[in-house]
């Protein structure tokens, strides 16, 4: 057994996950369940990109793209498709192989997973655009999940989904990333072995979307009434539509129909997702919408079958292509369940990482101490890479998804820098390709608090200090307010981005907050939405100890 496998097994034997799960959390800033038998979209106003879901009995499970963020493949659970909570992650701390151990691989690694349940096991397949198809499985969605295995090697293979056929054969549908494969807009199928952990045939292209469905990607594989179905988006993330193909033969030929498009709704480019049914016989479709800095938020659409074709959303003109709904009757699941939402605020009273948090790269055990008995998380200052330009290069950013278009994030922080050198930094950050934050730094003149921005972080641009003050007390309350009043700007791909203003303030007593610096327009990261959280770093120097920041709590409020 190699060292990485040994560590993985030891980790799983100690505990199922590194998470302290919070039960029945209810957000102050976005709740989809309206409490009157209806729901509003998006059901998740957070960046769960490329969602896929399955039903097991009366329970629904969802996962989504996590790219370079760890823990990866966060697992969400619901009883009614409207109320969701995070119950774990399939990749708890590391993605093999480690190619850049202390630097984030922005936009790489886990693309567009699928989650399925077969023979008493959950399976998740995903494409790593630089390596190939991976799979992990578990007897329970909460885990433990097996170490990922390479199912099919190949650069540019993405957006994978399996199908177990009645005759025992196993198939995998996938797309290609043009940036790696040199070809896109086509879908292909290969056969897997009975265990589903190895491709046993080459992939065969079964659909070419270049003529009428360019940028066909994100396929999901199903079988119903003797037909093989492939659900997939086309036309691009910001402006596209949903296509469904069907055939009596797994390799085609497939006929296709457009089944969901924006129409006159405000939901641009309703993109890839998942068909699920309920125990009561209803059909529903989950998909995402890209809204810029807030990322790719999740919508729930009603669905029905007409002549063995699905119609998603509301088909106002009867042409078989629906439009997304914004408010609709909740799914009938036979029971009523309490309102809950994915976890956001954290009092840090646990001994492990709460499930909403993710680091920017494979997790280093020396980054944090979760002192639940003391009620804080201690972030140790960790050296930046030698080629450091800005926080885009930093792996130990502890961040979570933005939970709504309007919200406030506040944290209480105590900074204890090392006395033997200068340059340690900590604080609150809104992270993306542009970022901004409130930064504490130990300098020759003492600890300072700065409001900073970095425009073009992904291009190596430096930070700018907009305002700076001296701090006499190392304990400070840091706050950022996200504000959108319905304004939007044209997106880079033809859709739209919500105009997101971030205003920063600080307090010395937790009561009176003082504005500082400039208003910041949040920007998305590489294939992900902007994220908010904290960090603690030091210069790239060799020493035998570090300072730290104790985060007492982090709260999301109106």
C-alpha positions as CSV (number, residue, x, y, z in Angstrom):
1,X,0.0,0.0,0.0
2,X,1.4,3.4,-1.0
3,X,1.7,6.2,1.5
4,X,-1.3,8.2,0.1
5,X,-3.6,5.2,0.3
6,X,-2.4,4.5,3.9
7,X,-3.2,8.0,5.0
8,X,-6.6,7.8,3.3
9,X,-7.4,4.5,5.1
10,X,-6.3,5.9,8.5
11,X,-8.4,9.0,7.9
12,X,-11.5,7.0,7.2
13,X,-10.9,4.7,10.2
14,X,-10.8,7.7,12.5
15,X,-14.1,9.2,11.4
16,X,-16.5,9.1,8.5
17,X,-15.9,12.8,7.6
18,X,-14.1,15.8,8.8
19,X,-17.4,17.6,9.3
20,X,-19.4,18.7,12.3
21,X,-22.9,18.5,10.8
22,X,-25.5,21.1,11.8
23,X,-29.0,19.8,11.9
24,X,-32.0,21.7,10.4
25,X,-30.2,25.0,9.7
26,X,-32.4,27.7,8.4
27,X,-30.9,30.6,6.5
28,X,-31.8,34.2,7.4
29,X,-31.1,35.4,3.8
30,X,-32.6,32.8,1.4
31,X,-35.3,30.2,2.0
32,X,-36.9,28.6,-1.1
33,X,-39.8,27.0,0.8
34,X,-42.5,29.7,1.1
35,X,-44.3,27.8,3.8
36,X,-47.6,27.7,2.0
37,X,-47.2,24.7,-0.2
38,X,-45.1,26.5,-2.8
39,X,-41.5,27.2,-3.4
40,X,-39.4,29.9,-5.2
41,X,-36.5,29.5,-7.5
42,X,-33.6,29.3,-7.2
43,X,-34.0,26.5,-4.6
44,X,-30.3,27.0,-3.8
45,X,-29.1,30.5,-4.2
46,X,-25.5,29.3,-4.1
47,X,-22.9,28.0,-6.5
48,X,-23.7,24.3,-6.8
49,X,-22.5,24.1,-10.4
50,X,-23.4,21.2,-12.7
51,X,-25.8,19.6,-10.2
52,X,-26.7,16.0,-10.4
53,X,-29.1,14.1,-8.1
54,X,-30.7,10.7,-7.5
55,X,-33.5,9.3,-5.3
56,X,-33.1,6.4,-2.9
57,X,-36.4,5.5,-1.4
58,X,-37.8,8.7,0.1
59,X,-34.4,10.5,0.1
60,X,-32.8,12.7,-2.5
61,X,-29.1,13.2,-2.8
62,X,-27.2,15.9,-4.8
63,X,-23.6,16.6,-5.7
64,X,-22.0,19.2,-8.0
65,X,-18.7,20.3,-9.5
66,X,-16.1,21.3,-6.9
67,X,-13.1,21.9,-9.2
68,X,-10.0,22.6,-7.1
69,X,-11.9,23.2,-3.8
70,X,-11.6,20.7,-0.9
71,X,-13.4,18.9,0.7
72,X,-14.7,18.1,-2.8
73,X,-17.9,16.7,-4.1
74,X,-20.1,18.0,-1.3
75,X,-23.2,15.9,-0.8
76,X,-26.6,17.5,-0.1
77,X,-29.7,15.7,1.1
78,X,-33.4,16.5,0.9
79,X,-36.7,14.9,1.6
80,X,-38.8,17.1,-0.7
81,X,-36.4,18.5,-3.4
82,X,-36.8,22.0,-1.9
83,X,-35.2,21.9,1.5
84,X,-31.6,20.8,1.4
85,X,-28.7,20.4,3.9
86,X,-25.0,19.4,3.4
87,X,-24.3,16.0,4.9
88,X,-20.7,15.4,3.8
89,X,-18.3,15.2,0.9
90,X,-17.0,12.3,-1.1
91,X,-13.5,13.7,-1.4
92,X,-12.7,14.7,2.2
93,X,-9.2,16.1,1.9
94,X,-7.1,15.3,-1.2
95,X,-7.4,14.6,-4.9
96,X,-4.7,12.3,-6.3
97,X,-2.2,12.8,-7.8
98,X,-1.0,16.0,-6.2
99,X,0.5,18.1,-8.9
100,X,0.7,21.5,-7.2
101,X,0.5,20.7,-3.5
102,X,0.7,24.3,-2.2
103,X,-1.0,26.2,-5.1
104,X,-4.7,26.1,-6.1
105,X,-5.4,24.5,-9.5
106,X,-8.2,27.0,-10.3
107,X,-10.9,25.6,-12.5
108,X,-9.3,22.1,-12.8
109,X,-9.9,18.7,-11.2
110,X,-13.6,17.8,-10.5
111,X,-15.9,18.7,-13.4
112,X,-19.7,17.9,-13.7
113,X,-20.1,14.7,-11.6
114,X,-23.0,12.3,-11.6
115,X,-24.4,10.5,-8.6
116,X,-26.2,7.1,-8.8
117,X,-27.3,4.3,-6.6
118,X,-26.9,0.7,-7.7
119,X,-26.8,-2.6,-5.9
120,X,-26.7,-1.0,-2.4
121,X,-23.9,1.5,-3.3
122,X,-23.7,5.1,-4.2
123,X,-21.5,5.9,-7.1
124,X,-20.0,9.2,-8.2
125,X,-18.3,9.6,-11.6
126,X,-16.6,12.7,-12.7
127,X,-14.2,13.9,-15.4
128,X,-10.8,15.5,-14.6
129,X,-10.1,17.4,-17.8
130,X,-6.4,16.8,-17.5
131,X,-6.5,13.1,-16.6
132,X,-9.7,11.2,-17.3
133,X,-12.7,9.7,-15.7
134,X,-12.7,8.9,-11.9
135,X,-15.1,7.1,-9.7
136,X,-15.7,6.7,-6.0
137,X,-18.4,4.7,-4.2
138,X,-19.9,4.3,-0.7
139,X,-22.6,2.2,1.0
140,X,-24.1,5.5,2.5
141,X,-24.1,9.0,1.0
142,X,-22.5,10.2,4.3
143,X,-19.6,7.9,3.5
144,X,-17.0,6.6,3.9
145,X,-16.3,6.9,0.2
146,X,-13.6,4.8,-1.4
147,X,-10.4,6.2,-2.7
148,X,-11.0,7.5,-6.3
149,X,-10.1,5.1,-9.1
150,X,-9.3,5.9,-12.7
151,X,-12.0,4.5,-14.9
152,X,-10.9,5.8,-18.3
153,X,-7.7,7.7,-18.9
154,X,-7.8,10.5,-21.5
155,X,-7.2,14.2,-21.6
156,X,-10.4,16.2,-22.2
157,X,-12.9,13.6,-21.1
158,X,-15.5,15.4,-19.0
159,X,-19.2,15.4,-17.8
160,X,-19.6,11.7,-17.2
161,X,-22.7,9.6,-16.3
162,X,-23.1,5.8,-16.0
163,X,-26.1,3.6,-16.9
164,X,-26.6,0.1,-15.6
165,X,-28.7,-1.8,-18.2
166,X,-31.1,-4.6,-17.6
167,X,-28.8,-7.2,-19.2
168,X,-26.0,-6.4,-16.8
169,X,-23.9,-4.2,-19.1
170,X,-22.6,-0.9,-17.8
171,X,-22.3,2.2,-20.1
172,X,-20.8,5.6,-19.6
173,X,-21.8,8.7,-21.6
174,X,-19.4,11.7,-21.6
175,X,-18.5,14.9,-23.4
176,X,-15.2,16.4,-24.4
177,X,-13.6,19.7,-23.3
178,X,-12.4,21.6,-26.3
179,X,-9.6,23.2,-24.3
180,X,-8.0,19.8,-23.8
181,X,-9.3,17.5,-26.4
182,X,-9.3,19.9,-29.3
183,X,-13.0,18.9,-30.0
184,X,-16.2,19.8,-28.3
185,X,-20.0,19.7,-29.0
186,X,-20.0,15.9,-29.4
187,X,-21.2,13.2,-27.0
188,X,-19.7,9.7,-26.7
189,X,-20.5,6.4,-25.0
190,X,-18.1,3.6,-23.9
191,X,-18.8,0.3,-22.0
192,X,-17.5,-0.4,-18.5
193,X,-16.8,-3.6,-16.8
194,X,-19.4,-5.1,-14.5
195,X,-17.9,-3.4,-11.4
196,X,-18.1,0.0,-13.2
197,X,-14.5,0.8,-12.4
198,X,-12.8,0.3,-15.8
199,X,-13.6,1.1,-19.4
200,X,-13.5,-2.0,-21.6
201,X,-14.2,-0.3,-24.9
202,X,-13.1,2.8,-26.7
203,X,-15.6,5.6,-26.7
204,X,-17.9,5.9,-29.7
205,X,-19.3,9.3,-30.7
206,X,-23.0,9.0,-30.9
207,X,-24.1,12.7,-31.3
208,X,-22.6,15.7,-33.0
209,X,-24.2,19.0,-32.0
210,X,-22.2,21.3,-34.2
211,X,-25.1,22.1,-36.6
212,X,-28.0,22.9,-34.3
213,X,-26.8,22.2,-30.8
214,X,-23.3,23.6,-30.5
215,X,-21.6,23.2,-27.1
216,X,-23.5,20.1,-26.3
217,X,-22.1,18.9,-23.0
218,X,-23.1,17.7,-19.5
219,X,-25.0,14.5,-20.6
220,X,-27.1,12.5,-18.1
221,X,-28.0,8.9,-19.0
222,X,-31.4,7.2,-18.2
223,X,-33.6,4.4,-19.5
224,X,-37.4,4.5,-19.6
225,X,-40.0,2.4,-21.4
226,X,-37.4,0.8,-23.6
227,X,-35.8,4.1,-24.7
228,X,-32.3,5.2,-23.8
229,X,-32.4,8.9,-22.9
230,X,-29.6,11.4,-22.8
231,X,-30.5,14.8,-21.2
232,X,-27.9,17.5,-21.9
233,X,-27.6,21.3,-22.4
234,X,-26.5,23.0,-25.6
235,X,-25.9,26.6,-26.7
236,X,-23.5,27.6,-24.0
237,X,-23.8,28.2,-20.2
238,X,-25.2,31.8,-20.4
239,X,-27.6,31.5,-23.3
240,X,-28.3,27.8,-23.9
241,X,-31.2,25.4,-23.6
242,X,-31.9,21.7,-22.6
243,X,-31.9,18.9,-25.2
244,X,-33.2,15.4,-24.7
245,X,-32.3,12.6,-27.0
246,X,-33.8,9.1,-27.2
247,X,-33.1,5.8,-29.0
248,X,-34.0,2.1,-28.7
249,X,-30.3,1.3,-29.1
250,X,-27.7,2.5,-26.6
251,X,-25.4,3.6,-29.5
252,X,-28.2,5.2,-31.5
253,X,-29.1,6.7,-33.8
254,X,-30.6,9.2,-31.4
255,X,-33.5,11.6,-32.2
256,X,-33.6,14.8,-30.2
257,X,-35.9,17.6,-29.1
258,X,-35.4,20.9,-27.3
259,X,-37.4,20.6,-24.0
260,X,-36.5,23.7,-21.9
261,X,-35.4,27.2,-22.9
262,X,-35.4,30.6,-21.3
263,X,-38.3,31.9,-23.3
264,X,-39.8,35.0,-21.6
265,X,-38.6,34.0,-18.2
266,X,-35.7,35.7,-16.4
267,X,-33.7,32.4,-16.2
268,X,-30.9,32.7,-18.7
269,X,-29.4,29.6,-20.2
270,X,-31.2,26.9,-18.0
271,X,-28.2,24.6,-18.0
272,X,-27.4,20.9,-17.2
273,X,-29.0,19.1,-14.3
274,X,-30.9,16.0,-13.3
275,X,-34.2,14.2,-13.8
276,X,-35.6,12.7,-10.6
277,X,-39.0,11.2,-9.7
278,X,-40.9,11.0,-6.5
279,X,-42.5,8.0,-4.7
280,X,-45.8,9.5,-5.6
281,X,-45.1,9.4,-9.4
282,X,-44.2,13.0,-10.1
283,X,-41.2,14.0,-12.3
284,X,-38.9,16.9,-11.6
285,X,-35.8,18.5,-13.1
286,X,-32.9,20.2,-11.3
287,X,-30.6,22.6,-13.3
288,X,-28.4,25.6,-12.8
289,X,-28.4,29.2,-13.9
290,X,-25.2,31.2,-14.2
291,X,-25.5,34.6,-12.7
292,X,-22.0,35.8,-12.6
293,X,-20.4,36.6,-9.3
294,X,-23.0,34.6,-7.4
295,X,-22.1,31.6,-9.5
296,X,-24.3,28.8,-10.8
297,X,-27.5,28.7,-8.7
298,X,-29.9,25.7,-8.7
299,X,-33.5,25.7,-9.9
300,X,-36.2,23.1,-9.7
301,X,-38.6,22.6,-12.6
302,X,-41.8,20.5,-12.9
303,X,-41.6,17.9,-15.6
304,X,-44.0,15.6,-17.3
305,X,-43.8,12.9,-20.0
306,X,-45.8,13.2,-23.2
307,X,-45.5,10.5,-25.9
308,X,-42.3,9.3,-24.3
309,X,-40.7,12.8,-24.5
310,X,-40.1,14.9,-21.4
311,X,-41.5,18.5,-21.2
312,X,-39.7,20.6,-18.5
313,X,-41.0,23.7,-17.0
314,X,-44.3,25.2,-18.3
315,X,-45.1,24.7,-22.0
316,X,-47.2,27.7,-22.6
317,X,-47.6,27.3,-26.4
318,X,-47.7,23.5,-26.5
319,X,-44.6,23.0,-28.7
320,X,-43.0,20.6,-26.3
321,X,-40.4,23.1,-25.0
322,X,-41.1,24.5,-21.6
323,X,-40.0,27.7,-19.8
324,X,-38.6,27.8,-16.3
325,X,-40.9,28.7,-13.4
326,X,-40.1,31.1,-10.6
327,X,-42.8,30.1,-8.1
328,X,-44.5,26.7,-8.2
329,X,-46.3,24.1,-6.1
330,X,-43.9,22.0,-4.1
331,X,-43.3,18.3,-5.1
332,X,-45.8,15.8,-3.6
333,X,-43.7,13.4,-1.6
334,X,-46.4,12.1,0.7
335,X,-45.3,14.0,3.8
336,X,-44.5,17.5,5.0
337,X,-40.9,18.1,6.1
338,X,-39.3,21.0,8.1
339,X,-37.7,23.9,6.4
340,X,-34.0,23.6,6.2
341,X,-31.2,25.2,4.1
342,X,-27.5,24.5,3.5
343,X,-25.3,25.5,6.5
344,X,-23.8,29.0,6.5
345,X,-23.0,30.6,9.9
346,X,-20.5,28.8,12.2
347,X,-19.8,29.3,15.9
348,X,-16.8,27.0,15.6
349,X,-18.0,24.9,18.5
350,X,-17.1,21.6,16.8
351,X,-13.8,19.7,16.5
352,X,-13.9,19.3,12.8
353,X,-14.5,21.3,9.7
354,X,-18.2,22.3,9.2
355,X,-19.5,21.1,5.9
356,X,-20.0,24.5,4.2
357,X,-16.3,25.3,4.3
358,X,-13.8,24.5,1.6
359,X,-10.1,25.2,1.2
360,X,-8.6,26.2,-2.2
361,X,-6.5,23.1,-2.6
362,X,-5.7,19.7,-1.1
363,X,-5.8,20.1,2.6
364,X,-2.7,20.5,4.8
365,X,-3.3,19.3,8.4
366,X,-1.1,22.2,9.7
367,X,-3.5,24.9,8.5
368,X,-6.1,24.8,11.3
369,X,-6.9,23.7,14.8
370,X,-10.6,23.3,15.5
371,X,-10.9,24.0,19.2
372,X,-14.5,23.2,19.8
373,X,-14.1,23.2,23.6
374,X,-12.8,26.7,23.4
375,X,-15.3,27.9,20.8
376,X,-13.0,29.0,18.0
377,X,-11.0,27.8,15.0
378,X,-7.3,28.7,15.1
379,X,-5.8,29.4,11.7
380,X,-2.0,29.2,11.7
381,X,-0.1,31.5,9.5
382,X,1.2,29.3,6.6
383,X,3.9,30.4,4.2
384,X,2.9,31.6,0.8
385,X,4.6,30.2,-2.3
386,X,7.9,31.7,-3.3
387,X,6.3,33.1,-6.5
388,X,3.5,34.7,-4.5
389,X,1.8,37.7,-6.2
390,X,-1.6,37.8,-4.4
391,X,-4.2,35.6,-2.6
392,X,-5.1,33.9,-5.9
393,X,-1.9,31.9,-5.3
394,X,-2.8,30.9,-1.7
395,X,-4.1,27.4,-0.9
396,X,-5.2,27.9,2.7
397,X,-8.1,30.2,2.1
398,X,-11.1,28.9,4.1
399,X,-14.1,29.9,2.1
400,X,-17.8,29.2,1.6
401,X,-20.3,29.9,-1.2
402,X,-22.3,33.1,-1.2
403,X,-25.9,32.1,0.0
404,X,-28.0,34.9,-1.5
405,X,-28.0,38.0,-3.6
406,X,-28.3,40.2,-0.4
407,X,-26.6,39.2,2.9
408,X,-24.1,40.3,5.5
409,X,-21.0,38.3,6.6
410,X,-19.5,39.2,10.0
411,X,-16.7,37.5,11.8
412,X,-14.9,38.0,15.2
413,X,-11.2,37.6,15.0
414,X,-8.2,37.8,17.4
415,X,-4.8,38.1,15.8
416,X,-1.7,36.7,17.5
417,X,1.2,37.2,15.1
418,X,4.7,35.9,15.8
419,X,7.0,38.5,17.4
420,X,10.2,37.4,15.6
421,X,9.3,38.6,12.1
422,X,6.8,40.8,10.2
423,X,4.4,40.2,7.4
424,X,1.9,37.8,8.8
425,X,-1.6,38.6,7.5
426,X,-5.1,37.5,8.3
427,X,-8.6,38.7,7.7
428,X,-11.9,38.6,5.8
429,X,-11.9,38.1,2.0
430,X,-14.4,38.1,-0.8
431,X,-12.5,35.9,-3.3
432,X,-12.7,35.7,-7.1
433,X,-10.7,36.7,-10.2
434,X,-11.0,40.1,-8.6
435,X,-11.0,40.1,-4.8
436,X,-11.3,42.5,-1.8
437,X,-11.0,42.2,1.9
438,X,-10.2,43.5,5.3
439,X,-6.6,42.5,6.2
440,X,-4.8,42.6,9.5
441,X,-1.0,42.6,9.2
442,X,1.8,42.8,11.7
443,X,4.3,45.5,10.7
444,X,7.2,47.3,12.4
445,X,4.7,49.9,13.6
446,X,2.3,47.3,15.0
447,X,-0.8,45.7,13.7
448,X,-2.7,47.5,10.9
449,X,-6.1,47.0,9.4
450,X,-6.4,47.7,5.7
451,X,-9.3,47.5,3.2
452,X,-7.7,46.2,0.0
453,X,-8.8,45.3,-3.5
454,X,-7.1,43.2,-6.2
455,X,-8.3,43.7,-9.7
456,X,-7.0,41.0,-12.1
457,X,-5.9,38.6,-9.3
458,X,-5.9,35.7,-11.7
459,X,-3.5,37.6,-13.9
460,X,-1.0,38.2,-11.1
461,X,-1.9,41.8,-10.5
462,X,-1.0,43.3,-7.1
463,X,-3.3,44.4,-4.3
464,X,-4.2,48.0,-3.7
465,X,-4.7,49.5,-0.2
466,X,-7.8,51.8,-0.2
467,X,-7.7,52.7,3.5
468,X,-5.5,51.7,6.4
469,X,-5.7,52.3,10.2
470,X,-3.6,51.3,13.1
471,X,-5.1,48.8,15.6
472,X,-4.4,48.9,19.3
473,X,-6.5,45.9,20.1
474,X,-5.8,42.6,18.4
475,X,-9.5,41.6,18.6
476,X,-11.7,43.1,15.9
477,X,-15.0,42.4,14.2
478,X,-14.9,42.4,10.4
479,X,-18.0,42.7,8.1
480,X,-18.9,42.7,4.4
481,X,-22.3,43.5,3.1
482,X,-23.3,42.0,-0.3
483,X,-26.0,44.1,-2.0
484,X,-27.9,43.6,-5.2
485,X,-31.1,45.6,-5.9
486,X,-32.0,43.8,-9.1
487,X,-29.5,45.5,-11.3
488,X,-27.5,43.4,-13.8
489,X,-24.8,43.9,-16.3
490,X,-24.2,42.1,-19.6
491,X,-22.2,38.9,-19.0
492,X,-19.1,38.0,-21.0
493,X,-20.9,35.1,-22.7
494,X,-24.1,37.0,-23.6
495,X,-26.1,36.3,-20.5
496,X,-26.1,38.6,-17.5
497,X,-24.3,39.1,-14.2
498,X,-26.0,40.4,-11.2
499,X,-24.4,43.7,-10.1
500,X,-23.0,42.8,-6.7
501,X,-21.7,45.6,-4.5
502,X,-19.6,44.7,-1.4
503,X,-19.3,47.3,1.4
504,X,-16.8,46.7,4.2
505,X,-16.8,47.8,7.8
506,X,-15.2,47.0,11.1
507,X,-15.9,47.3,14.8
508,X,-13.9,47.2,18.0
509,X,-16.8,46.3,20.3
510,X,-19.1,44.3,18.0
511,X,-21.8,47.0,18.2
512,X,-20.7,50.1,16.4
513,X,-19.4,49.4,12.9
514,X,-17.3,51.9,10.9
515,X,-17.2,51.9,7.1
516,X,-13.7,51.5,5.6
517,X,-12.3,51.6,2.1
518,X,-14.1,51.4,-1.2
519,X,-17.2,49.6,-2.5
520,X,-16.2,46.5,-4.4
521,X,-17.9,44.9,-7.4
522,X,-17.6,41.1,-6.7
523,X,-16.4,38.9,-9.5
524,X,-16.6,35.1,-10.0
525,X,-13.7,32.8,-9.8
526,X,-12.6,30.3,-12.4
527,X,-15.8,28.4,-13.2
528,X,-17.1,29.1,-9.6
529,X,-18.9,32.0,-8.0
530,X,-17.3,34.5,-5.7
531,X,-16.7,33.0,-2.2
532,X,-16.4,34.6,1.2
533,X,-14.2,33.6,4.2
534,X,-10.9,33.9,5.9
535,X,-7.2,33.1,5.8
536,X,-3.9,33.4,7.7
537,X,-0.5,33.6,5.9
538,X,3.1,34.5,6.4
539,X,5.9,35.4,4.0
540,X,7.8,32.6,2.2
541,X,10.5,32.3,4.9
542,X,11.8,29.3,6.8
543,X,11.2,29.5,10.6
544,X,10.3,27.0,13.3
545,X,7.0,28.4,14.4
546,X,4.1,30.7,13.4
547,X,1.5,33.1,14.7
548,X,-2.2,32.6,14.3
549,X,-5.7,34.0,14.1
550,X,-8.5,32.8,16.4
551,X,-11.9,33.0,14.6
552,X,-14.5,33.0,17.3
553,X,-17.5,32.9,14.9
554,X,-18.6,33.6,11.4
555,X,-22.2,34.7,10.8
556,X,-24.4,35.2,7.8
557,X,-27.3,37.6,8.5
558,X,-29.6,39.9,6.6
